[in-house]
């Protein structure tokens, strides 16, 4: 399935969840089954980052970079908090969103990159404090900034992912 076919449907992925504040036995059952279904979809090879081994790649990146000087040039270690925020970020990506490439930076941040061409790329780095620093190049247009990560992908970053990966 192409990105153009799956990505717009992700706007409705939140409709698959039911509030966990359910009080009746039936509503708790429905909530639990909905969450299980969404978890299965996110672990599928077609729709989810987790099914595409992105979580394993993130773990390996963290393990390779958690010691000081991991690059041989004085790099800061990637903190456990940074790894946790990055893992939450990947889990928060909507169904059908393209997988990012993963990396680490000398300042100890973990980086997620979406690349379509040299003139269509987005890099988002996450800090141990949960700040997302991003920069994008889309044709002749540039976008950059910092957004807090509170468990949901900031709208500015989702819009940039869509613009970078659009055909």
C-alpha positions as CSV (number, residue, x, y, z in Angstrom):
1,X,0.0,0.0,0.0
2,X,1.4,3.4,-0.9
3,X,1.9,6.2,1.6
4,X,-0.7,8.3,-0.3
5,X,-3.3,5.6,0.2
6,X,-2.7,4.9,3.9
7,X,-1.7,8.2,5.4
8,X,-5.0,10.1,5.1
9,X,-6.8,7.3,6.9
10,X,-4.6,7.8,9.9
11,X,-6.6,10.9,10.8
12,X,-9.3,8.6,12.0
13,X,-7.1,6.2,14.0
14,X,-8.0,7.9,17.2
15,X,-11.6,6.9,16.6
16,X,-10.5,3.3,17.3
17,X,-9.9,4.0,21.0
18,X,-12.4,4.2,23.7
19,X,-12.0,6.2,26.9
20,X,-10.4,4.2,29.7
21,X,-12.8,6.0,32.2
22,X,-15.5,3.4,31.4
23,X,-17.5,2.4,34.4
24,X,-19.7,-0.5,33.4
25,X,-18.4,-4.0,32.8
26,X,-19.6,-3.9,29.1
27,X,-17.9,-0.5,28.4
28,X,-14.6,-1.7,30.1
29,X,-14.8,-4.9,27.9
30,X,-15.3,-2.8,24.7
31,X,-12.5,-0.4,25.7
32,X,-10.1,-3.4,26.3
33,X,-11.0,-5.0,23.0
34,X,-10.6,-1.7,21.1
35,X,-7.2,-1.2,22.6
36,X,-6.1,-4.8,21.8
37,X,-7.3,-4.3,18.2
38,X,-5.4,-1.0,17.8
39,X,-2.3,-2.6,19.3
40,X,-2.6,-5.5,16.7
41,X,-2.9,-3.0,13.9
42,X,0.1,-1.0,15.0
43,X,2.1,-4.2,15.2
44,X,1.2,-5.2,11.6
45,X,3.7,-5.0,8.8
46,X,1.4,-2.8,6.7
47,X,0.2,-0.2,9.2
48,X,2.5,0.0,12.2
49,X,6.0,1.1,13.0
50,X,6.3,-1.6,15.7
51,X,5.6,-4.4,13.1
52,X,8.4,-3.1,10.9
53,X,10.9,-3.6,13.7
54,X,11.4,0.1,14.3
55,X,11.2,-0.5,18.0
56,X,14.0,-3.1,17.8
57,X,16.1,-0.6,15.7
58,X,15.5,2.1,18.4
59,X,16.6,-0.3,21.1
60,X,19.8,-1.2,19.3
61,X,20.5,2.5,18.6
62,X,20.1,3.2,22.3
63,X,22.3,0.3,23.4
64,X,25.0,1.3,21.0
65,X,25.0,5.0,22.2
66,X,24.3,4.8,25.9
67,X,27.9,5.2,27.0
68,X,29.9,8.4,26.9
69,X,32.1,8.8,23.9
70,X,30.1,6.2,21.9
71,X,31.3,7.8,18.6
72,X,35.0,8.0,19.6
73,X,34.8,11.9,19.4
74,X,33.4,12.7,22.9
75,X,29.7,12.2,22.2
76,X,27.3,12.5,25.1
77,X,25.5,9.2,26.1
78,X,21.9,8.7,25.1
79,X,19.9,8.7,28.4
80,X,17.2,6.2,29.3
81,X,14.7,9.1,29.4
82,X,15.6,10.0,25.8
83,X,15.0,6.4,24.7
84,X,11.6,6.3,26.6
85,X,10.4,9.5,24.9
86,X,11.5,8.2,21.5
87,X,9.7,4.9,22.0
88,X,6.6,6.8,23.0
89,X,6.9,9.0,19.9
90,X,7.1,5.9,17.6
91,X,4.1,4.4,19.3
92,X,2.1,7.6,18.9
93,X,2.6,7.7,15.2
94,X,-0.7,7.1,13.5
95,X,-1.5,3.9,11.6
96,X,0.0,4.0,8.1
97,X,2.5,6.7,8.9
98,X,5.9,6.1,7.2
99,X,8.6,4.7,9.4
100,X,11.5,7.1,10.2
101,X,15.1,6.3,9.9
102,X,16.7,6.3,13.3
103,X,20.0,7.7,14.6
104,X,21.7,9.3,17.5
105,X,23.4,12.7,17.8
106,X,26.6,13.7,19.6
107,X,24.5,15.7,22.2
108,X,22.8,12.5,23.3
109,X,19.5,13.1,21.5
110,X,17.8,10.4,19.4
111,X,16.9,11.4,15.9
112,X,14.0,10.3,13.6
113,X,14.3,11.2,9.9
114,X,11.8,11.0,7.0
115,X,13.6,11.3,3.7
116,X,12.1,11.4,0.2
117,X,14.8,13.2,-1.7
118,X,17.6,15.8,-0.9
119,X,14.9,18.5,-1.2
120,X,12.2,16.7,0.8
121,X,13.5,15.7,4.2
122,X,12.5,16.1,7.9
123,X,14.7,15.4,11.0
124,X,13.2,15.4,14.5
125,X,15.5,15.0,17.5
126,X,14.2,14.2,21.0
127,X,15.9,15.3,24.1
128,X,15.9,13.7,27.6
129,X,13.5,16.4,28.6
130,X,11.0,15.4,25.9
131,X,11.6,18.3,23.6
132,X,11.3,17.7,19.9
133,X,13.7,19.8,17.8
134,X,12.9,19.6,14.1
135,X,14.1,20.9,10.8
136,X,12.6,20.2,7.4
137,X,13.5,21.1,3.8
138,X,10.5,20.8,1.4
139,X,11.5,22.2,-2.0
140,X,12.8,25.7,-1.5
141,X,10.9,26.0,1.8
142,X,12.5,25.5,5.3
143,X,10.8,24.8,8.6
144,X,12.4,24.4,12.0
145,X,11.5,24.7,15.6
146,X,11.0,23.0,19.0
147,X,7.8,21.4,20.3
148,X,7.1,19.6,23.6
149,X,6.2,16.0,23.4
150,X,3.4,15.0,25.7
151,X,2.6,11.6,24.3
152,X,1.0,12.8,21.1
153,X,2.8,13.8,17.9
154,X,2.6,17.6,17.6
155,X,0.5,18.8,14.7
156,X,3.4,20.8,13.2
157,X,5.5,17.7,13.0
158,X,2.7,15.5,11.6
159,X,2.0,18.2,8.9
160,X,5.7,18.2,8.0
161,X,5.8,14.3,7.8
162,X,2.8,14.5,5.4
163,X,4.4,17.2,3.3
164,X,7.8,15.5,3.0
165,X,6.4,12.1,2.1
166,X,3.5,13.3,-0.2
167,X,3.8,12.2,-3.8
